[in-house]
């Protein structure tokens, strides 16, 4: 038995990157005569001396374990396929050639993150894909629940444990996933993590419908679970149902329906327009007087995009100009600009200096052709 460190992790695992294990794990001394494992929860010092132990914490995954029931899988781990990431440890049963291998994660993958969708998959969804591809590629047992695993530090003459000496730190999900062959989603086998994500997604879609806001979700969760080739345990189904119920209660209380979001957005927009009505009117007046967008922005300390947004929304002159027309109101300055331009002896910058405006404003006035 390896010496335990202060955080109850054997040194042989800690030096290979394992920094988070279950503080009070399930453990078992062996199998009953009928092949069943009857674990009990105990302290880490006692658990790490037993042949079966719960390594991963309750809400995260520190070690990905694959359970293979044929020696060919063990051979693939080490000899046949160099593209597969080497497991941190592998335990071979000499009596039947069954193999159980574990990959230590560089940092624990949280299992209680909401399985949301965005361009970069969230850890829980990416974990389900990686484990499904590993199970498919290695021919591992799809019904293994990733809870109880063989203790790699347990010494027994019937077991042969092999450690990866060159690997002193854990893997990331990208390192494990990028080195495995791509498998279409419809061919991915059901694994513990993938079934949890599928159950959560399906139950959330069901619970989000208006007619399902008050009904009990557990029967629907049991129906979804019955579709899996290897069903999830009842306690996991209940835990997922409880999580979805909590989300449904939160969304119902704060009314996060799309209709309410549109109404809140419209109300917020009206409030902002009312608060800035005087400023917006000034922007439109300055533009109709011949000031350019940049000049208006400098005068009112606004960005060009903010000024343009107001003009697009409220200023008819700007809207008509974008359509190839003009509604510029003539004034004395515009008349002076046109008069100096008709003389033909002044440049745009000279005209701008003479009337006290920018050369962009001079160009705008001349282009409008509203004052003859």
Buried (B, 14 or more C-beta within 10 A) or exposed (E): EBEBEEEBBBEBBBEBBBBBBBEEBBBBEEEEEEEEEEBEEBEBEEBBBBBBBBBBBEEBBBBBBBBBBBBEBBEBBBEEBEEBBBBBBBBBBEEEBBBBBBBBBBBBBBBEBEBEEEEEBBBBBBBBBBBBBBBBBBBBBBEBBBBBBBBBBBEBEEBEBBEBEEBEEBBEBEBBBEBBEEBEEEEBBBBBBBBBBBBBBBBBEBBBEEEBEEEEBBEBBBEBBEEBEBBBEEEBBBBBBEBBBEBBEEBBEEEEEEEEEEEEEEEEEEEEEEEBEEEBEBBBEBBBBBBBBEBBBEEBEBEEEBBBBBBEEBBEBBBEBEEEEBBBEBBEBBBBBBEBBEEEEBEBEEBBBEBEBBBBBBBBBBEBEEBE
